[in-house]
Amino acid sequence: ILENKNAQFKPGQSVSVELIPRYPIAEVPTVSVTNTPEGIRKIQIVRENVIRDLTPQILGQIGPERLFVSAPFNKDDEIIVSTSQPLTDGTQVQPRLTAGKTQDTPAAAPGSQPSKPPEKKVSF
């Protein structure tokens, strides 16, 4: 039952409720959701090498470390879990692939490429 003493709600009036998320849903670590100084929740993502701030709708918590959230995510967005420095919305970043590579490692080590399969002979 909805309280309506002042008749602010009229029959047939349209309303918007947040029961059904409007954006894609993702499961994220709770540490990836922070608060702005204004008290608004925020998730930071990397989208096309640019930091973007999204305002998520918190849908539910899964244990102490995970949340279901809804936000305007794109398919290739990457959620930022932690940073060593604050990142502002719009900051451009360049990924560097350094894991497992050294200066002396050749691009393709011998034996890392599969050998060519034997040709099949077909006769008619």
C-alpha positions as CSV (number, residue, x, y, z in Angstrom):
1,I,0.0,0.0,0.0
2,L,1.3,3.4,-1.0
3,E,0.7,6.4,1.2
4,N,-0.9,9.2,-0.9
5,K,-2.4,11.7,1.6
6,N,-1.5,14.7,-0.4
7,A,-2.7,13.2,-3.7
8,Q,0.7,13.6,-5.3
9,F,0.1,10.3,-7.2
10,K,-2.6,10.2,-9.8
11,P,-4.4,7.3,-11.4
12,G,-2.6,6.3,-14.7
13,Q,0.5,8.2,-13.8
14,S,3.8,6.7,-15.2
15,V,6.5,5.8,-12.8
16,S,10.1,4.5,-13.1
17,V,11.2,1.8,-10.6
18,E,14.7,0.3,-10.4
19,L,13.4,-3.3,-10.1
20,I,14.7,-4.2,-13.6
21,P,18.2,-3.0,-14.5
22,R,18.4,-0.8,-17.6
23,Y,22.1,-1.7,-18.3
24,P,24.2,-4.9,-18.5
25,I,24.8,-6.7,-15.3
26,A,28.3,-7.7,-14.1
27,E,29.7,-9.5,-11.0
28,V,32.5,-7.3,-9.6
29,P,34.8,-7.3,-6.6
30,T,33.4,-5.0,-3.8
31,V,36.7,-3.1,-3.7
32,S,36.1,-1.9,-7.3
33,V,33.1,0.1,-6.2
34,T,34.1,3.4,-4.5
35,N,32.3,6.5,-3.4
36,T,32.8,10.0,-4.8
37,P,33.2,13.0,-2.4
38,E,29.5,13.6,-3.0
39,G,28.6,10.1,-1.8
40,I,27.8,8.7,-5.2
41,R,29.0,5.2,-6.0
42,K,31.5,4.8,-8.8
43,I,33.2,2.1,-10.8
44,Q,36.2,2.9,-13.0
45,I,36.8,1.0,-16.2
46,V,39.2,1.1,-19.1
47,R,37.4,1.6,-22.4
48,E,39.4,1.9,-25.6
49,N,42.5,2.9,-23.5
50,V,40.7,5.7,-21.7
51,I,39.6,5.7,-18.0
52,R,35.9,6.1,-17.6
53,D,33.8,6.6,-14.4
54,L,30.5,4.7,-14.4
55,T,27.7,5.1,-11.8
56,P,26.5,1.6,-11.0
57,Q,23.2,0.4,-9.7
58,I,24.0,-2.1,-6.9
59,L,21.8,-5.1,-7.3
60,G,23.0,-7.4,-4.6
61,Q,26.0,-8.7,-2.7
62,I,27.5,-12.2,-3.0
63,G,29.4,-12.8,0.2
64,P,31.8,-10.2,1.5
65,E,33.9,-9.8,-1.6
66,R,31.6,-9.7,-4.7
67,L,28.6,-7.6,-5.9
68,F,26.2,-7.8,-8.8
69,V,26.0,-4.3,-10.4
70,S,24.3,-2.8,-13.4
71,A,26.0,0.0,-15.4
72,P,26.5,1.1,-19.0
73,F,29.2,-1.5,-19.7
74,N,30.5,-2.2,-23.2
75,K,31.7,-5.7,-24.3
76,D,35.4,-5.0,-24.0
77,D,35.4,-2.8,-20.9
78,E,37.9,-3.7,-18.2
79,I,37.1,-3.0,-14.6
80,I,39.8,-1.3,-12.5
81,V,40.1,-3.1,-9.2
82,S,42.9,-1.0,-7.6
83,T,45.3,1.7,-8.6
84,S,48.5,3.1,-7.1
85,Q,47.4,6.6,-8.0
86,P,44.0,8.2,-8.4
87,L,42.8,8.1,-12.1
88,T,40.5,10.8,-13.3
89,D,37.8,10.2,-15.9
90,G,39.1,10.8,-19.4
91,T,42.7,9.9,-18.6
92,Q,44.3,8.0,-21.5
93,V,46.4,4.9,-20.7
94,Q,48.7,2.8,-22.8
95,P,48.9,-0.9,-22.0
96,R,52.3,-2.6,-21.9
97,L,52.7,-6.3,-22.2
98,T,55.7,-7.2,-20.1
99,A,54.7,-10.4,-18.3
100,G,56.9,-13.3,-19.3
101,K,58.9,-11.3,-21.9
102,T,62.6,-10.4,-21.7
103,Q,64.8,-8.4,-24.1
104,D,66.7,-11.6,-25.1
105,T,63.5,-13.7,-25.8
106,P,62.9,-14.0,-29.6
107,A,59.4,-13.3,-30.9
108,A,58.8,-17.0,-31.6
109,A,60.9,-19.6,-29.8
110,P,61.7,-22.8,-31.7
111,G,59.1,-25.4,-31.1
112,S,56.5,-22.9,-30.0
113,Q,54.8,-23.0,-33.4
114,P,52.9,-26.2,-34.4
115,S,54.5,-28.1,-37.2
116,K,52.8,-28.0,-40.6
117,P,50.4,-30.9,-40.9
118,P,51.2,-33.4,-43.6
119,E,49.5,-32.9,-46.9
120,K,46.7,-35.2,-47.7
121,K,46.7,-36.8,-51.0
122,V,43.4,-37.0,-52.7
123,S,42.7,-39.0,-55.8
124,F,39.5,-39.2,-57.9
